[in-house]
């Protein structure tokens, strides 16, 4: 299973810097395989640039990949929620389970 660090290393080899908010980075940990496929397809021009991040509390957040150029002229791959309020949803969910990677089973 590719880790987020391995995905970043792959981006570095393509001379692209992966830019991900810390809350999103934390939430992606359980879905690194799928995220890897999404990044790879997007960079190859084979995907639509949308990753559906499942939430533990139910539902999902759509994350959008976008290639940009930094102020310093470097290529970056940004990962942002499609809707602004979705970042707050991700943050709330991660705060509700600070010491456990998953919520307790019911």
C-alpha positions as CSV (number, residue, x, y, z in Angstrom):
1,X,0.0,0.0,0.0
2,X,1.5,3.4,-1.0
3,X,1.8,5.8,1.9
4,X,1.3,9.6,1.6
5,X,5.1,10.0,1.9
6,X,5.6,7.6,-1.0
7,X,3.0,9.5,-3.1
8,X,4.9,12.7,-2.3
9,X,8.1,11.1,-3.4
10,X,6.5,10.1,-6.7
11,X,5.3,13.6,-7.3
12,X,8.8,14.9,-6.5
13,X,10.2,12.6,-9.2
14,X,7.8,14.2,-11.6
15,X,9.0,17.6,-10.3
16,X,5.6,18.4,-8.8
17,X,5.1,19.4,-5.2
18,X,2.0,17.9,-3.5
19,X,0.2,20.5,-1.4
20,X,-2.4,19.1,1.0
21,X,-4.0,20.8,4.1
22,X,-2.9,19.0,7.3
23,X,-6.5,18.0,8.2
24,X,-7.0,16.5,4.7
25,X,-3.6,14.8,5.0
26,X,-4.8,13.2,8.3
27,X,-8.1,12.1,6.8
28,X,-6.5,10.5,3.7
29,X,-4.4,8.1,5.8
30,X,-7.0,5.4,5.7
31,X,-7.5,5.8,1.9
32,X,-3.9,6.1,0.6
33,X,-4.4,3.4,-2.0
34,X,-7.3,5.1,-3.6
35,X,-5.7,8.5,-3.3
36,X,-2.6,7.2,-5.0
37,X,-4.6,6.0,-7.9
38,X,-6.4,9.4,-8.1
39,X,-3.2,11.3,-8.1
40,X,-1.5,9.1,-10.6
41,X,-4.5,9.2,-13.0
42,X,-4.8,13.0,-12.7
43,X,-1.1,13.5,-13.4
44,X,-1.3,11.3,-16.5
45,X,-4.3,13.2,-17.7
46,X,-6.6,10.1,-17.3
47,X,-8.8,11.2,-14.5
48,X,-11.3,13.9,-13.8
49,X,-9.4,15.3,-10.8
50,X,-12.0,14.5,-8.2
51,X,-11.3,12.2,-5.2
52,X,-14.2,11.2,-3.0
53,X,-13.0,11.1,0.6
54,X,-15.3,9.0,2.9
55,X,-16.1,10.4,6.3
56,X,-16.3,8.2,9.4
57,X,-19.5,9.8,10.4
58,X,-21.1,9.0,7.0
59,X,-21.1,10.7,3.7
60,X,-18.1,12.0,1.8
61,X,-16.2,15.1,0.8
62,X,-15.2,15.7,-2.8
63,X,-11.6,16.8,-3.1
64,X,-10.3,18.4,-6.3
65,X,-6.9,18.0,-7.7
66,X,-5.5,21.0,-9.6
67,X,-2.1,21.7,-11.2
68,X,-0.7,25.1,-10.6
69,X,2.5,27.1,-10.6
70,X,3.8,28.5,-7.4
71,X,5.0,32.1,-7.1
72,X,8.6,30.7,-7.4
73,X,7.7,29.1,-10.7
74,X,7.5,25.5,-9.4
75,X,4.7,23.1,-10.5
76,X,2.4,22.1,-7.6
77,X,-0.5,19.7,-7.3
78,X,-3.0,21.1,-4.9
79,X,-5.7,19.0,-3.2
80,X,-8.7,21.1,-2.0
81,X,-12.3,20.4,-1.0
82,X,-14.7,21.3,-3.8
83,X,-16.9,23.2,-1.3
84,X,-15.3,25.6,1.3
85,X,-17.4,24.2,4.2
86,X,-16.1,20.7,3.6
87,X,-12.7,21.5,5.1
88,X,-14.5,22.4,8.4
89,X,-16.3,19.0,8.2
90,X,-13.0,17.2,7.9
91,X,-11.5,19.1,10.8
92,X,-14.6,18.4,13.0
93,X,-14.5,14.8,12.3
94,X,-10.8,14.4,13.0
95,X,-11.2,16.3,16.3
96,X,-13.9,13.9,17.4
97,X,-11.5,10.9,17.3
98,X,-8.2,12.3,18.5
99,X,-6.7,9.1,19.9
100,X,-8.2,6.5,17.6
101,X,-7.8,6.1,13.8
102,X,-11.4,4.8,13.6
103,X,-14.6,5.4,15.7
104,X,-15.5,2.6,18.1
105,X,-17.7,-0.2,16.6
106,X,-21.4,0.1,17.6
